[in-house]
Amino acid sequence: MRKETLLKNAKSLRINQTDAEQRLWYHLRAHRFMDLKFKRQKPMGRYVVDFVCMERRLIVEIDGGQHTEQVAYDQQRDAWLRGEGYTVLRF
């Protein structure tokens, strides 16, 4: 995916968060969780992750119903992110 397209997609995802993402973001933003800095809808490689703490190399994904239909894609994506040194938590 082209960088411009990826950035546009990330911006759209930030604007159109799910209820679950909004609730979690409230607790992660502004160093509220363990004084860690999280970013939301962050482009990484050719993917956009829901939430990432760069300091701890931790990615948090909030999966909706569409993820039951894209298991292979999510596994490939998680493998790439783990290869980059990140831990991926899915809820």
DOFILO-179181 format. One record per atom (N, C-alpha, C, CB): residue in three letters; atom name; x, y, z. Coordinates in nm, 2 decimals. Glycine has a CB too. Example, Ala and Ser with C-alpha at 12.3 -4.5 7.8 and 13.67 -1.06 7.14 Angstrom:
2
 type atom     xx     yy     zz
  ALA    N   1.32  -0.57   0.78
  ALA   CA   1.23  -0.45   0.78
  ALA    C   1.32  -0.33   0.78
  ALA   CB   1.13  -0.45   0.90
  SER    N   1.28  -0.22   0.71
  SER   CA   1.37  -0.11   0.71
  SER    C   1.29   0.00   0.79
  SER   CB   1.41  -0.06   0.57
***
This chain:
91
 type atom     xx     yy     zz
  MET    N   0.09  -0.12   0.00
  MET   CA   0.00   0.00   0.00
  MET    C   0.09   0.12   0.00
  MET   CB  -0.10   0.00   0.12
  ARG    N   0.05   0.22  -0.08
  ARG   CA   0.13   0.34  -0.09
  ARG    C   0.12   0.42   0.04
  ARG   CB   0.09   0.43  -0.20
  LYS    N   0.23   0.49   0.07
  LYS   CA   0.24   0.57   0.20
  LYS    C   0.12   0.67   0.21
  LYS   CB   0.37   0.64   0.21
  GLU    N   0.09   0.74   0.11
  GLU   CA  -0.01   0.84   0.11
  GLU    C  -0.15   0.77   0.14
  GLU   CB  -0.02   0.92  -0.02
  THR    N  -0.17   0.66   0.08
  THR   CA  -0.30   0.58   0.10
  THR    C  -0.30   0.53   0.25
  THR   CB  -0.31   0.47   0.00
  LEU    N  -0.19   0.48   0.30
  LEU   CA  -0.18   0.43   0.43
  LEU    C  -0.21   0.54   0.53
  LEU   CB  -0.04   0.37   0.46
  LEU    N  -0.15   0.66   0.51
  LEU   CA  -0.17   0.77   0.60
  LEU    C  -0.32   0.82   0.60
  LEU   CB  -0.08   0.89   0.57
  LYS    N  -0.38   0.82   0.48
  LYS   CA  -0.52   0.86   0.47
  LYS    C  -0.61   0.76   0.54
  LYS   CB  -0.56   0.87   0.32
  ASN    N  -0.58   0.63   0.52
  ASN   CA  -0.66   0.53   0.59
  ASN    C  -0.64   0.54   0.74
  ASN   CB  -0.61   0.39   0.55
  ALA    N  -0.52   0.57   0.79
  ALA   CA  -0.50   0.58   0.94
  ALA    C  -0.58   0.70   0.99
  ALA   CB  -0.35   0.60   0.97
  LYS    N  -0.58   0.81   0.92
  LYS   CA  -0.66   0.93   0.96
  LYS    C  -0.81   0.90   0.97
  LYS   CB  -0.63   1.05   0.87
  SER    N  -0.86   0.83   0.87
  SER   CA  -1.00   0.79   0.86
  SER    C  -1.03   0.70   0.98
  SER   CB  -1.03   0.72   0.73
  LEU    N  -0.94   0.60   1.01
  LEU   CA  -0.97   0.51   1.13
  LEU    C  -0.97   0.59   1.26
  LEU   CB  -0.86   0.41   1.13
  ARG    N  -0.88   0.69   1.27
  ARG   CA  -0.88   0.77   1.40
  ARG    C  -1.02   0.85   1.41
  ARG   CB  -0.77   0.87   1.40
  ILE    N  -1.07   0.90   1.30
  ILE   CA  -1.19   0.98   1.30
  ILE    C  -1.31   0.89   1.33
  ILE   CB  -1.21   1.05   1.17
  ASN    N  -1.31   0.77   1.28
  ASN   CA  -1.42   0.68   1.28
  ASN    C  -1.40   0.56   1.38
  ASN   CB  -1.46   0.63   1.14
  GLN    N  -1.35   0.59   1.50
  GLN   CA  -1.32   0.48   1.59
  GLN    C  -1.45   0.40   1.63
  GLN   CB  -1.25   0.54   1.72
  THR    N  -1.43   0.28   1.67
  THR   CA  -1.55   0.20   1.72
  THR    C  -1.57   0.24   1.87
  THR   CB  -1.52   0.05   1.71
  ASP    N  -1.68   0.21   1.92
  ASP   CA  -1.70   0.24   2.07
  ASP    C  -1.60   0.18   2.15
  ASP   CB  -1.84   0.19   2.11
  ALA    N  -1.56   0.05   2.13
  ALA   CA  -1.45  -0.01   2.21
  ALA    C  -1.32   0.06   2.20
  ALA   CB  -1.44  -0.16   2.16
  GLU    N  -1.28   0.10   2.08
  GLU   CA  -1.16   0.18   2.06
  GLU    C  -1.16   0.31   2.13
  GLU   CB  -1.13   0.20   1.91
  GLN    N  -1.28   0.38   2.13
  GLN   CA  -1.29   0.51   2.20
  GLN    C  -1.27   0.49   2.35
  GLN   CB  -1.43   0.57   2.17
  ARG    N  -1.33   0.38   2.40
  ARG   CA  -1.32   0.36   2.55
  ARG    C  -1.18   0.32   2.59
  ARG   CB  -1.42   0.24   2.59
  LEU    N  -1.12   0.24   2.51
  LEU   CA  -0.98   0.20   2.54
  LEU    C  -0.89   0.32   2.53
  LEU   CB  -0.93   0.09   2.45
  TRP    N  -0.90   0.40   2.42
  TRP   CA  -0.82   0.52   2.40
  TRP    C  -0.83   0.62   2.51
  TRP   CB  -0.86   0.59   2.27
  TYR    N  -0.95   0.63   2.57
  TYR   CA  -0.96   0.72   2.69
  TYR    C  -0.86   0.68   2.80
  TYR   CB  -1.10   0.71   2.74
  HIS    N  -0.84   0.55   2.82
  HIS   CA  -0.75   0.50   2.93
  HIS    C  -0.61   0.50   2.89
  HIS   CB  -0.80   0.36   2.97
  LEU    N  -0.58   0.49   2.76
  LEU   CA  -0.44   0.49   2.71
  LEU    C  -0.38   0.62   2.68
  LEU   CB  -0.43   0.40   2.59
  ARG    N  -0.46   0.72   2.64
  ARG   CA  -0.41   0.85   2.60
  ARG    C  -0.35   0.93   2.72
  ARG   CB  -0.52   0.93   2.53
  ALA    N  -0.27   1.03   2.69
  ALA   CA  -0.22   1.12   2.78
  ALA    C  -0.14   1.05   2.90
  ALA   CB  -0.33   1.21   2.84
  HIS    N  -0.07   0.94   2.87
  HIS   CA   0.01   0.87   2.97
  HIS    C  -0.08   0.82   3.09
  HIS   CB   0.12   0.96   3.02
  ARG    N  -0.20   0.79   3.07
  ARG   CA  -0.29   0.75   3.18
  ARG    C  -0.27   0.61   3.22
  ARG   CB  -0.44   0.77   3.14
  PHE    N  -0.21   0.53   3.13
  PHE   CA  -0.19   0.39   3.17
  PHE    C  -0.04   0.37   3.19
  PHE   CB  -0.24   0.29   3.05
  MET    N  -0.01   0.35   3.32
  MET   CA   0.13   0.32   3.36
  MET    C   0.23   0.43   3.31
  MET   CB   0.17   0.19   3.32
  ASP    N   0.18   0.55   3.29
  ASP   CA   0.26   0.66   3.25
  ASP    C   0.33   0.63   3.11
  ASP   CB   0.36   0.70   3.35
  LEU    N   0.27   0.55   3.03
  LEU   CA   0.32   0.51   2.90
  LEU    C   0.26   0.59   2.79
  LEU   CB   0.31   0.36   2.87
  LYS    N   0.33   0.62   2.68
  LYS   CA   0.28   0.70   2.57
  LYS    C   0.23   0.60   2.47
  LYS   CB   0.39   0.80   2.51
  PHE    N   0.10   0.61   2.43
  PHE   CA   0.05   0.53   2.32
  PHE    C   0.01   0.62   2.21
  PHE   CB  -0.08   0.45   2.38
  LYS    N   0.02   0.56   2.09
  LYS   CA  -0.03   0.63   1.97
  LYS    C  -0.15   0.54   1.92
  LYS   CB   0.08   0.65   1.86
  ARG    N  -0.24   0.60   1.85
  ARG   CA  -0.35   0.52   1.79
  ARG    C  -0.35   0.53   1.64
  ARG   CB  -0.49   0.58   1.85
  GLN    N  -0.40   0.42   1.58
  GLN   CA  -0.41   0.41   1.44
  GLN    C  -0.28   0.45   1.37
  GLN   CB  -0.53   0.49   1.38
  LYS    N  -0.18   0.39   1.41
  LYS   CA  -0.04   0.42   1.37
  LYS    C   0.00   0.33   1.25
  LYS   CB   0.06   0.41   1.48
  PRO    N   0.04   0.39   1.14
  PRO   CA   0.10   0.31   1.03
  PRO    C   0.23   0.25   1.07
  PRO   CB   0.11   0.40   0.90
  MET    N   0.24   0.12   1.04
  MET   CA   0.37   0.05   1.07
  MET    C   0.39  -0.05   0.95
  MET   CB   0.36  -0.03   1.20
  GLY    N   0.49  -0.02   0.88
  GLY   CA   0.51  -0.10   0.75
  GLY    C   0.40  -0.08   0.66
  GLY   CB   0.53  -0.25   0.79
  ARG    N   0.33  -0.19   0.62
  ARG   CA   0.22  -0.17   0.53
  ARG    C   0.09  -0.19   0.60
  ARG   CB   0.22  -0.27   0.41
  TYR    N   0.09  -0.18   0.73
  TYR   CA  -0.03  -0.20   0.82
  TYR    C  -0.06  -0.08   0.90
  TYR   CB  -0.01  -0.32   0.91
  VAL    N  -0.18  -0.07   0.95
  VAL   CA  -0.21   0.03   1.05
  VAL    C  -0.26  -0.04   1.18
  VAL   CB  -0.33   0.13   1.00
  VAL    N  -0.19  -0.01   1.29
  VAL   CA  -0.22  -0.08   1.42
  VAL    C  -0.31   0.01   1.50
  VAL   CB  -0.09  -0.12   1.50
  ASP    N  -0.40  -0.06   1.58
  ASP   CA  -0.49   0.02   1.66
  ASP    C  -0.42   0.11   1.76
  ASP   CB  -0.59  -0.07   1.73
  PHE    N  -0.34   0.05   1.85
  PHE   CA  -0.27   0.12   1.95
  PHE    C  -0.13   0.07   1.96
  PHE   CB  -0.35   0.12   2.09
  VAL    N  -0.03   0.16   1.98
  VAL   CA   0.11   0.11   2.00
  VAL    C   0.18   0.19   2.10
  VAL   CB   0.18   0.11   1.86
  CYS    N   0.25   0.13   2.18
  CYS   CA   0.35   0.19   2.28
  CYS    C   0.49   0.16   2.22
  CYS   CB   0.33   0.14   2.43
  MET    N   0.55   0.26   2.16
  MET   CA   0.68   0.24   2.10
  MET    C   0.79   0.20   2.21
  MET   CB   0.72   0.36   2.02
  GLU    N   0.78   0.26   2.32
  GLU   CA   0.87   0.24   2.43
  GLU    C   0.88   0.09   2.47
  GLU   CB   0.84   0.33   2.55
  ARG    N   0.76   0.03   2.48
  ARG   CA   0.75  -0.11   2.53
  ARG    C   0.74  -0.21   2.41
  ARG   CB   0.64  -0.12   2.62
  ARG    N   0.73  -0.15   2.29
  ARG   CA   0.71  -0.23   2.17
  ARG    C   0.59  -0.32   2.18
  ARG   CB   0.84  -0.32   2.14
  LEU    N   0.48  -0.26   2.22
  LEU   CA   0.36  -0.33   2.25
  LEU    C   0.25  -0.27   2.16
  LEU   CB   0.32  -0.31   2.40
  ILE    N   0.18  -0.36   2.09
  ILE   CA   0.06  -0.33   2.01
  ILE    C  -0.06  -0.39   2.07
  ILE   CB   0.09  -0.38   1.86
  VAL    N  -0.17  -0.31   2.08
  VAL   CA  -0.30  -0.36   2.13
  VAL    C  -0.40  -0.34   2.01
  VAL   CB  -0.34  -0.28   2.25
  GLU    N  -0.46  -0.45   1.98
  GLU   CA  -0.56  -0.46   1.87
  GLU    C  -0.70  -0.49   1.93
  GLU   CB  -0.52  -0.56   1.76
  ILE    N  -0.80  -0.41   1.89
  ILE   CA  -0.94  -0.43   1.93
  ILE    C  -1.01  -0.49   1.81
  ILE   CB  -1.01  -0.30   1.99
  ASP    N  -1.04  -0.62   1.81
  ASP   CA  -1.09  -0.68   1.69
  ASP    C  -1.25  -0.69   1.70
  ASP   CB  -1.04  -0.82   1.68
  GLY    N  -1.31  -0.65   1.59
  GLY   CA  -1.45  -0.66   1.57
  GLY    C  -1.49  -0.78   1.50
  GLY   CB  -1.51  -0.53   1.50
  GLY    N  -1.61  -0.80   1.46
  GLY   CA  -1.66  -0.92   1.39
  GLY    C  -1.59  -0.95   1.26
  GLY   CB  -1.80  -0.91   1.38
  GLN    N  -1.55  -0.84   1.19
  GLN   CA  -1.49  -0.87   1.06
  GLN    C  -1.36  -0.95   1.07
  GLN   CB  -1.45  -0.73   0.99
  HIS    N  -1.30  -0.96   1.18
  HIS   CA  -1.17  -1.03   1.20
  HIS    C  -1.19  -1.18   1.19
  HIS   CB  -1.11  -1.00   1.33
  THR    N  -1.32  -1.23   1.22
  THR   CA  -1.34  -1.38   1.20
  THR    C  -1.33  -1.42   1.06
  THR   CB  -1.48  -1.41   1.26
  GLU    N  -1.34  -1.33   0.97
  GLU   CA  -1.34  -1.36   0.82
  GLU    C  -1.20  -1.34   0.77
  GLU   CB  -1.44  -1.28   0.75
  GLN    N  -1.11  -1.28   0.85
  GLN   CA  -0.97  -1.25   0.79
  GLN    C  -0.86  -1.31   0.88
  GLN   CB  -0.96  -1.10   0.78
  VAL    N  -0.88  -1.42   0.93
  VAL   CA  -0.79  -1.49   1.03
  VAL    C  -0.65  -1.50   0.97
  VAL   CB  -0.84  -1.62   1.07
  ALA    N  -0.64  -1.55   0.84
  ALA   CA  -0.51  -1.57   0.78
  ALA    C  -0.44  -1.44   0.76
  ALA   CB  -0.53  -1.64   0.64
  TYR    N  -0.51  -1.33   0.72
  TYR   CA  -0.45  -1.20   0.71
  TYR    C  -0.39  -1.15   0.84
  TYR   CB  -0.55  -1.10   0.65
  ASP    N  -0.47  -1.16   0.95
  ASP   CA  -0.43  -1.12   1.08
  ASP    C  -0.31  -1.20   1.13
  ASP   CB  -0.55  -1.13   1.18
  GLN    N  -0.30  -1.33   1.10
  GLN   CA  -0.19  -1.41   1.14
  GLN    C  -0.06  -1.36   1.07
  GLN   CB  -0.21  -1.55   1.11
  GLN    N  -0.08  -1.33   0.94
  GLN   CA   0.04  -1.28   0.86
  GLN    C   0.08  -1.15   0.91
  GLN   CB   0.00  -1.27   0.71
  ARG    N  -0.01  -1.06   0.94
  ARG   CA   0.02  -0.93   0.99
  ARG    C   0.09  -0.93   1.13
  ARG   CB  -0.11  -0.84   1.00
  ASP    N   0.03  -1.02   1.22
  ASP   CA   0.09  -1.03   1.35
  ASP    C   0.24  -1.09   1.34
  ASP   CB   0.01  -1.12   1.44
  ALA    N   0.26  -1.18   1.25
  ALA   CA   0.39  -1.24   1.23
  ALA    C   0.49  -1.14   1.19
  ALA   CB   0.39  -1.36   1.13
  TRP    N   0.45  -1.05   1.09
  TRP   CA   0.54  -0.94   1.05
  TRP    C   0.57  -0.85   1.17
  TRP   CB   0.47  -0.86   0.93
  LEU    N   0.47  -0.81   1.24
  LEU   CA   0.49  -0.72   1.36
  LEU    C   0.58  -0.78   1.46
  LEU   CB   0.35  -0.68   1.42
  ARG    N   0.56  -0.91   1.49
  ARG   CA   0.64  -0.98   1.59
  ARG    C   0.79  -0.98   1.53
  ARG   CB   0.59  -1.12   1.61
  GLY    N   0.80  -1.00   1.40
  GLY   CA   0.93  -1.00   1.34
  GLY    C   1.00  -0.87   1.35
  GLY   CB   0.92  -1.03   1.19
  GLU    N   0.93  -0.76   1.37
  GLU   CA   0.98  -0.63   1.39
  GLU    C   1.01  -0.60   1.54
  GLU   CB   0.88  -0.52   1.34
  GLY    N   0.98  -0.70   1.63
  GLY   CA   1.01  -0.69   1.77
  GLY    C   0.90  -0.65   1.86
  GLY   CB   1.12  -0.60   1.79
  TYR    N   0.77  -0.65   1.80
  TYR   CA   0.66  -0.61   1.88
  TYR    C   0.58  -0.73   1.94
  TYR   CB   0.57  -0.52   1.80
  THR    N   0.52  -0.71   2.05
  THR   CA   0.43  -0.80   2.11
  THR    C   0.29  -0.75   2.07
  THR   CB   0.44  -0.81   2.27
  VAL    N   0.20  -0.84   2.02
  VAL   CA   0.07  -0.80   1.97
  VAL    C  -0.03  -0.87   2.06
  VAL   CB   0.05  -0.85   1.83
  LEU    N  -0.12  -0.79   2.13
  LEU   CA  -0.23  -0.83   2.21
  LEU    C  -0.36  -0.80   2.13
  LEU   CB  -0.23  -0.77   2.35
  ARG    N  -0.44  -0.91   2.12
  ARG   CA  -0.57  -0.89   2.05
  ARG    C  -0.68  -0.91   2.15
  ARG   CB  -0.58  -0.99   1.93
  PHE    N  -0.78  -0.82   2.14
  PHE   CA  -0.90  -0.84   2.22
  PHE    C  -1.02  -0.83   2.13
  PHE   CB  -0.91  -0.73   2.34
***
